[in-house]
């Protein structure tokens, strides 16, 4: 029987995870939109779980997915501190709730390899994180806070530069922005250089891997940290060429005179676990482009 899943965050990665869960299991889904600016966000989330009926009868285990986040690389110290506080508060009451009911809780955290390893080259699974900005420190502090808990299992997925479908009111990564702006004839700002190297992973591949893990055999107690990287760096210039070849038109660019995101981040190939299937960049870009035309 499929375990109940509590998911926080339906954004760039979270949307793909939610859709995969529904297709895989036929879950009845209840959504409760909660903007980060809501001062009652914690209490609202707590009430949703308490009123969910999960305790009658209690399941064999509950899976929690944290794919939430209020900002990206540009987050400042103050905003990062508030986000960390919110995360820790959620850990507190989830730990109390599962302990009181005696329900094993497995916590799955989507973390950021780019934030943890910014500026590093040939990164491996056991490389030491060295964050350069508040965003990276936030992700590392979240990992540390989770590892201190007594959940049955904690699974941390450190994902590289992610890209996914064009969705209303969701963050646009480089590839998504290039496709949408290219089709509409708009200019795309570039905050690195055309030579800046990144390791790109399709959100659908991350979601497929995580959902398969959730439906596998009941995990043993403990903590596991997994790096999801293709190990095949691509420059921003190469990405632009791939998108232009797909949409069959030139893209207007605006390169920053003071780039803020130009450090290379590369990984030793391959850096992903068995069962993690990677969609090639040309195939993924074509899929996103077709989906965009269907929806918009």
PyMOL commands that set and color helices and strands:
alter all, ss='L'
color gray80, all
select helices_A, chain A and resi 12-25+41-50+77-101+113-116+134-147+174-184+203-214+236-247+281-295
alter helices_A, ss='H'
color red, helices_A
select strands_A, chain A and resi 4-8+61-66+104-112+153-159+161-163+187-190+197-198+200-202+222-228+234-235+252-255
alter strands_A, ss='S'
color yellow, strands_A
deselect
rebuild
show_as cartoon
